[in-house]
C-alpha cells in the first residue's frame, strides 16, 4: 500500500503578528486626554468663577467708597499730604470698617505722580500700626506691573477690573478700580479694592496634583497590561512556531517512509521477475526430467515455498513489531507534548487572571474621578446661587444695579456652561467604564474557554495514555509471534535440507540426462550437416 503525502501549509494569520494592543493604547490615550480636559476645565472654571466672584464683590465696594469721598477734598489732600487732616483720618477709619465688613484684602486710594508712578493717599486696608502692610500717605510706587486696569480708569474714568494678578509680597489678587473726580469732573485719583484668591490657587494646585497622580497610576496600569499581553502573545507565537516545526518533521518522516515503500516496491518487482525466470527454468527442467525427478522437485519446491512463507511471515511480524514500537515511542512523545500544552494553558490561565485583576483595579481608579466632577458641579451650583442672590440685590437697586444684574446673568450663564461641561465629562467617564466592563467580560469569557481547552487537553492526555498502553501490548504480542514463527522457520529449514540431499541424486541423474540430450542434439546436427553435404 502506497501512502500519498499531501503537504499542507501551516498558515500563521497576519493579524496574530499585528495584534500589538493598539486598542489598549487608544484607551490609554483617551483616558489621559479626558483627564487633561478635566484638569483644564476645572482650573479655568475655578479661576473664572473666582475672578467673577471677586469683581462682583469689588464693584459695590468701590462704588460705595466713590459715593463717600469728596473729590475736591481728596484733590487738596494730594497736594498737601497732611497726615493730620481730620477728614483724611475719618475717611481712613470709614474705609477700614468697609474693608473689614466685606473681607476685602486691600482698600486704598492713589493719585498720579508721573508716568506709571502713583502715590498712596488714604490706605483703609489695615491699621497704621501694621507696618508690614500699611502704606503711609505719600508712599510712591510704580504700578506698571499691576495691570492695565488702573491706567484705563484714570484715562476714561470708567470702572474697571483686572484679571487674576500675582504681585510679589502680596500674592494672587483680583482688583477693581474707580476714578475719583473733583467738582470739575477731572480724574484726580482712583479707588482700588483687592480681593486675595491665593487659597483658590492652592486649591487648583492640590486638585491638579491629585488628578495627575491618578493619571500616572492609570497610565502605569495600562502600560503593565500592554507589556503582559505582549509577553503572552510572544509565548503563543513561540508555541505555534514549535508546532510548525513539529509538522515539518512529520512531513519529512512521511517522505522517508514513502521513499522506503517505493524502494520495497522495486525490490518486489525484481524478485517477481526473478521468480518468473525461475518458474520458466523449473518448467523446462521438469519437461526434460523423469517422473521421479519431477515428484522430488515438487516436494522440494513445496518445502521451499513453505520456508519462504515462514520467512516472509517472520519478516512481516518483525515489521509489525517495529512499527508498534515506533508507534509506542510516538505516543510517548505525544503524551509529553500534551503535558507541555496543558502546562502552557495553565500559564495562559494565570496570565489572564492577572489581566482581569488589573482591569478591575482600573475600574476602581476611574470611580475616584467622579469625586472631582462632583466638586466642579458643587462649585458651579454655588456660583449659580451667588448669581441668583446678586440678581435679587440688583433688582432692588433699580437703574444703578443694571450693570450688576448683567454681570450676575453672565455668572449664571457661565455656571450653566460648567454644569453642561461636567455632564459631558460624566458621559465620557461612563463610556470608559462601559468599555472597561466589556473588556473585563471578554477576559472572563477567555478564561472559560481556556478552562475548557485545559479540560479537553487533560482528556486527550488520558486517551493518549490508553493508546500508549495498547501500543505496548501490541508490540509485546508481535515480538512473541515473531519468535514462534522464527522457530517454525528453523524446523522447516532442517526438513528442506534433508529433502535437498535426497533430491541431489535425482538432480545428478537429470544433469546426465540433459548431457545425453545435448549430445544427441549435437549428433543430430552433425547428421543433418552430413546429410546436407551428401545432398550437395
NORQUIUR-V177860 format. One record per pair of residues at least 12 apart in sequence whose ideal C-beta (glycine too) atoms are under 6 Angstrom apart, sorted by sequence separation. I is the first residue (numbers start at 0). J is the second residue. D is the distance in whole Angstrom. If there is no record, write none. Layout:
BEGIN
i = {I	I}
j = {J	J}
d = {D	D}
END
This chain:
BEGIN
i = {94	108	122	108	148	161	176	177	72	390	107	119	146	160	176	120	106	107	159	174	175	390	106	146	389	105	118	119	158	174	118	172	173	386	156	116	172	152	386	98	116	117	170	171	386	98	115	152	171	112	149	170	95	115	148	382	383	94	171	91	156	90	383	91	382	77	153	87	379	153	152	379	379	149	60	60	77	76	376	375	372	372	372	82	80	80	368	365	362	361	110	109	108	358	358	108	107	106	355	105	354	103	104	104	104	351	351	348	347	238	54	73	74	344	70	344	70	71	68	70	71	50	65	50	74	61	341	61	340	58	57	231	53	337	50	337	64	337	61	334	333	61	60	224	330	57	330	57	220	330	56	330	53	220	327	326	327	49	217	323	327	216	49	323	324	323	320	323	320	45	319	320	42	316	320	316	317	41	316	316	38	313	38	312	313	313	34	309	310	309	34	309	31	306	305	306	30	306	302	27	302	299	298	23	299	20	295	20	295	292	292	288	9	9	6	4	4	1	41	48	55	51	44	40	37	33}
j = {106	120	134	121	161	174	189	190	86	404	122	134	161	175	191	136	123	124	176	191	192	407	124	164	407	124	137	138	177	193	139	193	194	407	178	139	195	176	410	123	141	142	195	196	411	124	141	178	197	139	176	197	123	143	176	410	411	123	200	121	186	121	414	123	414	110	186	121	414	189	189	417	418	189	101	103	120	120	421	421	421	424	425	136	136	137	428	432	435	435	188	188	188	438	439	190	191	192	442	193	442	192	193	194	195	445	446	449	449	343	160	179	181	452	179	453	180	181	179	181	182	162	177	163	187	175	456	177	456	175	175	350	173	459	173	460	190	463	190	463	463	192	192	357	463	192	466	194	357	467	194	470	194	361	470	470	471	196	364	470	474	364	199	473	474	474	474	477	477	203	477	478	203	477	481	480	481	206	481	484	207	484	210	484	485	488	210	487	488	488	214	491	214	491	491	492	217	495	495	221	498	498	498	225	502	225	502	228	505	505	509	509	243	246	250	253	257	260	375	382	389	410	417	420	424	427}
d = {5	5	5	5	4	5	5	5	5	6	5	4	4	5	5	6	5	6	5	6	5	5	5	5	4	4	6	5	5	5	5	4	5	5	4	6	5	4	4	6	5	5	6	5	4	6	5	5	5	6	5	4	5	4	5	6	6	2	5	5	5	5	4	5	4	4	5	6	5	6	5	4	5	6	6	6	6	6	5	5	5	6	6	5	6	5	6	6	5	6	4	6	6	6	5	5	5	5	5	4	6	5	5	6	4	6	5	5	6	6	4	5	5	6	5	5	5	5	6	4	5	6	5	6	4	5	5	4	5	6	3	5	4	6	5	5	5	6	5	5	5	5	5	5	6	4	5	6	6	4	6	6	4	5	4	5	5	5	6	6	6	6	4	4	5	4	6	5	4	6	5	5	5	6	6	5	5	6	4	6	5	4	5	5	5	6	6	5	6	4	5	5	6	5	5	6	6	5	4	4	5	5	6	5	5	5	4	5	5	5	5	5	5	5	6	5	6	6	6	5	6	5	5	6	6	5}
END
